[in-house]
Amino acid sequence: MLHWAVARGTIPIPRSGSLPHIQENIDIYDFKLTGDEMAQIDNLNTDKRICDKYGIVGGYQFFI
């Protein structure tokens, strides 16, 4: 998912508590997703929230 996020121009902020997982998160450039694979991941969107808690600061909604 990190590779997909970077490939579409967004900046993911991964979270990890172990050094091996942090290293795995950094090593996302050892493969390339095809256009079809990118489209398949894009189509996973169901327009539903993963977290239903949100806040509003300065008129902008954000998820916490």
N, CA, C and O of each residue as an XYZ file, in Angstrom:
256
protein
N       0.813     -1.184      0.000
C       0.000      0.000      0.000
C       0.866      1.262      0.000
O       0.485      2.277     -0.584
N       2.014      1.202      0.644
C       2.894      2.377      0.642
C       3.356      2.705     -0.767
O       3.361      3.867     -1.174
N       3.744      1.672     -1.511
C       4.209      1.889     -2.887
C       3.087      2.504     -3.714
O       3.320      3.443     -4.474
N       1.876      1.984     -3.572
C       0.716      2.502     -4.304
C       0.481      3.968     -3.960
O       0.242      4.783     -4.850
N       0.547      4.307     -2.674
C       0.305      5.683     -2.251
C       1.338      6.639     -2.841
O       0.988      7.720     -3.315
N       2.600      6.245     -2.814
C       3.666      7.092     -3.368
C       3.513      7.197     -4.885
O       3.696      8.274     -5.453
N       3.179      6.085     -5.543
C       3.040      6.081     -6.999
C       1.911      6.995     -7.471
O       1.960      7.510     -8.587
N       0.898      7.200     -6.635
C      -0.192      8.076     -7.047
C       0.008      9.516     -6.588
O      -0.871     10.358     -6.769
N       1.168      9.796     -5.992
C       1.522     11.168     -5.668
C       1.110     11.632     -4.285
O       1.159     12.828     -3.999
N       0.709     10.719     -3.425
C       0.372     11.102     -2.061
C       1.541     10.792     -1.137
O       2.473     10.083     -1.517
N       1.489     11.314      0.047
C       2.565     11.106      1.016
C       2.024     10.277      2.174
O       1.343     10.807      3.052
N       2.320      8.985      2.183
C       1.846      8.159      3.297
C       2.690      8.391      4.548
O       3.873      8.717      4.458
N       2.083      8.223      5.687
C       2.798      8.340      6.958
C       2.634      6.999      7.683
O       1.693      6.814      8.455
N       3.559      6.067      7.427
C       3.428      4.744      8.052
C       3.789      4.791      9.527
O       4.531      5.662      9.981
N       3.248      3.838     10.253
C       3.522      3.739     11.675
C       4.076      2.344     11.942
O       3.560      1.354     11.424
N       5.115      2.273     12.741
C       5.695      0.986     13.070
C       6.423      1.071     14.396
O       6.943      2.118     14.780
N       6.445     -0.072     15.093
C       7.127     -0.117     16.370
C       8.355     -0.998     16.374
O       9.005     -1.155     17.407
N       8.684     -1.583     15.214
C       9.849     -2.471     15.175
C      10.777     -2.080     14.031
O      10.329     -1.654     12.967
N      12.064     -2.231     14.267
C      13.057     -1.875     13.257
C      12.879     -2.665     11.963
O      12.966     -2.065     10.892
N      12.635     -3.982     11.999
C      12.434     -4.704     10.736
C      11.248     -4.171      9.930
O      11.317     -4.099      8.703
N      10.174     -3.802     10.603
C       9.015     -3.272      9.885
C       9.306     -1.884      9.316
O       8.849     -1.555      8.221
N      10.048     -1.085     10.036
C      10.445      0.235      9.536
C      11.293      0.074      8.279
O      11.098      0.790      7.297
N      12.234     -0.865      8.312
C      13.081     -1.112      7.140
C      12.243     -1.614      5.959
O      12.490     -1.235      4.814
N      11.260     -2.460      6.237
C      10.366     -2.951      5.187
C       9.573     -1.793      4.579
O       9.371     -1.752      3.365
N       9.126     -0.858      5.412
C       8.381      0.298      4.917
C       9.245      1.190      4.029
O       8.736      1.801      3.090
N      10.535      1.271      4.311
C      11.445      2.101      3.513
C      11.725      1.459      2.165
O      11.903      2.161      1.169
N      11.767      0.142      2.120
C      12.156     -0.591      0.907
C      10.947     -0.840      0.010
O      10.554     -1.988     -0.195
N      10.354      0.229     -0.526
C       9.169      0.087     -1.378
C       9.484      0.286     -2.864
O       8.576      0.277     -3.696
N      10.727      0.460     -3.190
C      11.087      0.723     -4.586
C      11.731     -0.472     -5.275
O      12.301     -0.321     -6.356
N      11.652     -1.674     -4.666
C      12.271     -2.836     -5.282
C      11.306     -3.554     -6.233
O      11.612     -4.643     -6.718
N      10.145     -2.950     -6.499
C       9.190     -3.496     -7.456
C       8.382     -2.352     -8.045
O       8.432     -1.226     -7.550
N       7.642     -2.644     -9.098
C       6.821     -1.626     -9.737
C       5.423     -2.200     -9.946
O       5.272     -3.345    -10.372
N       4.412     -1.405     -9.647
C       3.040     -1.820     -9.885
C       2.654     -1.481    -11.317
O       2.974     -0.403    -11.818
N       1.963     -2.410    -11.973
C       1.483     -2.151    -13.326
C       0.284     -1.209    -13.258
O      -0.284     -0.993    -12.188
N      -0.088     -0.661    -14.384
C      -1.267      0.194    -14.439
C      -2.516     -0.552    -13.997
O      -3.382      0.014    -13.330
N      -2.608     -1.837    -14.373
C      -3.749     -2.653    -13.985
C      -3.780     -2.871    -12.472
O      -4.843     -2.810    -11.855
N      -2.620     -3.124    -11.880
C      -2.546     -3.301    -10.428
C      -2.926     -2.013     -9.697
O      -3.625     -2.053     -8.684
N      -2.467     -0.874    -10.210
C      -2.831      0.418     -9.610
C      -4.347      0.607     -9.672
O      -4.961      1.041     -8.697
N      -4.948      0.281    -10.818
C      -6.396      0.432    -10.981
C      -7.149     -0.503    -10.046
O      -8.172     -0.113     -9.482
N      -6.668     -1.723     -9.873
C      -7.327     -2.663     -8.970
C      -7.322     -2.137     -7.539
O      -8.328     -2.238     -6.836
N      -6.202     -1.582     -7.108
C      -6.128     -1.028     -5.757
C      -7.023      0.205     -5.650
O      -7.713      0.386     -4.647
N      -7.012      1.053     -6.679
C      -7.894      2.229     -6.676
C      -9.358      1.821     -6.512
O     -10.128      2.508     -5.842
N      -9.733      0.709     -7.124
C     -11.132      0.262     -7.094
C     -11.540     -0.380     -5.777
O     -12.703     -0.749     -5.613
N     -10.614     -0.522     -4.834
C     -10.956     -1.049     -3.515
C     -11.732     -0.032     -2.691
O     -12.338     -0.391     -1.682
N     -11.725      1.233     -3.106
C     -12.402      2.293     -2.370
C     -13.903      2.025     -2.306
O     -14.541      1.783     -3.331
N     -14.457      2.070     -1.114
C     -15.901      1.893     -0.936
C     -16.554      3.174     -0.420
O     -17.735      3.170     -0.072
N     -15.791      4.275     -0.368
C     -16.281      5.558      0.138
C     -16.828      5.443      1.555
O     -17.800      6.112      1.905
N     -16.207      4.600      2.366
C     -16.590      4.453      3.761
C     -15.405      4.802      4.633
O     -14.256      4.575      4.257
N     -15.687      5.352      5.793
C     -14.627      5.717      6.724
C     -14.098      4.479      7.429
O     -14.839      3.547      7.740
N     -12.798      4.500      7.670
C     -12.190      3.453      8.467
C     -12.331      3.812      9.938
O     -12.500      2.937     10.787
N     -12.263      5.075     10.226
C     -12.388      5.581     11.592
C     -13.509      6.617     11.581
O     -13.486      7.556     10.785
N     -14.477      6.446     12.454
C     -15.594      7.383     12.439
C     -15.408      8.573     13.367
O     -16.323      9.376     13.548
N     -14.216      8.687     13.957
C     -13.932      9.848     14.796
C     -13.284     10.927     13.941
O     -12.343     10.645     13.199
N     -13.758     12.111     14.031
C     -13.170     13.202     13.272
C     -13.249     14.483     14.087
O     -13.972     14.574     15.080
N     -12.497     15.451     13.645
C     -12.504     16.734     14.297
C     -12.565     17.837     13.262
O     -12.316     17.599     12.081
N     -12.887     19.014     13.687
C     -12.920     20.168     12.794
C     -12.087     21.265     13.434
O     -12.355     21.692     14.557
N     -11.080     21.711     12.708
C     -10.205     22.770     13.185
C     -10.113     23.807     12.077
O      -9.766     23.477     10.943
N     -10.410     25.018     12.387
C     -10.332     26.099     11.415
C     -11.240     25.858     10.212
O     -10.934     26.314      9.110
N     -12.331     25.161     10.403
C     -13.268     24.891      9.310
C     -12.887     23.698      8.467
O     -13.614     23.366      7.531
N     -11.760     23.025      8.760
C     -11.328     21.861      7.993
C     -11.591     20.591      8.784
O     -11.251     20.499      9.964
N     -12.191     19.624      8.134
C     -12.458     18.347      8.779
C     -11.228     17.444      8.664
O     -10.608     17.377      7.603
N     -10.880     16.766      9.723
C      -9.783     15.819      9.676
C     -10.132     14.623     10.546
O     -10.972     14.718     11.441
N      -9.484     13.501     10.276
C      -9.743     12.281     11.011
C      -8.689     12.092     12.075
O      -7.505     12.334     11.839
N      -9.116     11.661     13.242
C      -8.187     11.444     14.356
C      -8.224      9.998     14.791
O      -7.511      9.613     15.718
